[in-house]
Amino acid sequence: MELHGYFRSSASYRVRIGLNLKGLDYDYLPVNLLKNEQREEAYRALNPQGLVPALVDGDKVLTQSLAILEWLDETHPQPALLPADPLARARVRALAYNAAIDIQPIQNLRVLRYLQSELGISDEEKTGWIRHWIHEGFCALEQQLDPQPFAAGDAPGLFECCLIPQIYSAERFGMDIAEYPAIHRIMLACAEIPAFVDARPENQPDSTL
Ligand SMILES: N[C@@H](CCC(=O)N[C@@H](CS)C(=O)NCC(=O)O)C(=O)O
């Protein structure tokens, strides 16, 4: 498989964690967002949205990180990213969507660029915007997370694939994760797992380009 992504992209980071948790080998092909490579014709042939990641498996091209993670789970069921029980699955998806659908999109590069170039907000206001929406999402998660090692019990899954990249982004913008005890606990547990460590932005080849 080939993963087209960017080291700092949280959506790419989610898929890296998922591939690593499944123990799947893949080639990592960087798409430099700061150089707008995601908008070039060659990349848009994979993902017409001009967003990373895209996962290529033979003649199959998959886009949208959550769809990719669920496809990986269906095609490589062990270890599972979602619990077997329907209600537990819905609960894990709801937690994951908070991070991946409600928090991340409004701090995506294209949104931040629009806020700055079209609406004229300052760097400081941009940071305030990012922190505000992460804080709101994290406060809700704090109320929903049970005191167990991971959201679905003993092993990390779909939610942790989405949460850890969102934490990375929060820390980049100066937030203290210790203010969110349940999220902090999951962060520390994931930091012990090689699949998460290997997926970190600083461990990707394009982090030094
Ligand atoms: N919902 C999409 C979001 C993808 C996305 O927002 N990717 C970002 C990086 S995390 C991107 O490519 N941004 C480029 C841009 O905004 O121009 C997914 O989960 O795959």
The ligand as a Gaussian input file, in Angstrom:
#p B3LYP/6-31G(d) Opt

LIG

0 1
 N      -12.132000      14.749000       6.197000
 C      -10.855000      14.586000       5.573000
 C       -9.997000      15.772000       5.933000
 C       -8.703000      15.804000       5.192000
 C       -7.956000      17.072000       5.500000
 O       -8.517000      18.055000       6.024000
 N       -6.667000      17.079000       5.204000
 C       -5.882000      18.259000       5.452000
 C       -4.684000      17.947000       6.290000
 S       -5.160000      17.330000       7.876000
 C       -5.421000      18.854000       4.136000
 O       -5.113000      18.134000       3.209000
 N       -5.376000      20.192000       4.069000
 C       -4.915000      20.857000       2.892000
 C       -5.568000      22.172000       2.696000
 O       -6.321000      22.616000       3.571000
 O       -5.301000      22.780000       1.668000
 C      -10.191000      13.288000       6.056000
 O      -10.495000      12.882000       7.174000
 O       -9.408000      12.681000       5.318000

